Amino acid sequence: MNIKQYLDSTYLKTPSQNGLSETDNRIIVKEFIQEAIEEGFKLIMIRPDMVSLANKMITEANSPLQIGTVIDFPEGKSGLEAKLAQANQAILDGVDDLDFVCNYEAFKEGNVDLVKEEILQCTQLGLLNSKVVKWIIEVAALNDKQIIQLSALIKNIVISNFKEENYASVFVKSSTGFYKTENNLPNGATIHTISMMLDNASPLPVKAAGGVRTYDEAVEMIRLGVKRIGTSGAKAIANGQKNQGEY
């Protein structure tokens, strides 16, 4: 198994989150991008303001590495117009994958029409521009019933509005990796949550993000059926070591 082609090497910390200057944080991002190029990972997942940098480095290296970014991250409640604006800019900057944070709080409050509209409009924007779209549902903020319902909602919107050939380009993704849980409960992918997502998102693919820390855990996720894994420790996992990162 070429596990590297399942791994989205991820660095999403801001300078303030890392206690670094803008310059020093940019250096770390460049190191992550270069590592992803050299290691042959599927994709580098970075903040929107770093997409142009990644595009330049990848072009200069003549690498097949793809670029992903997060939209309306990490809370997903900025509204449809903000999501579309961020996504459009990322497209102009050369992104391949758009990982939108679903407005899961609106969903929990029963504002399903708002959630439906953002899923429809943002997915349409991505597909019209030949991009992969992923919807982060933040499983740690949801109970089992909500995970099932939101996964199914995304699936039904895609099936109702887009052609079957597009299904493989719209993922349901577990987590941002930044959600704060109580009592040290998992804030990312678990076998339990991913199994529910796979059962209810199919035929859409699923991305397991957050909480996958070892090669064996990654293989287990792949055998369950996930098509992508997001991790800040892609190199460690690929080399059979434990990811010591936070997500």
Disulfide bonds with the S-S distance in Angstrom:
none
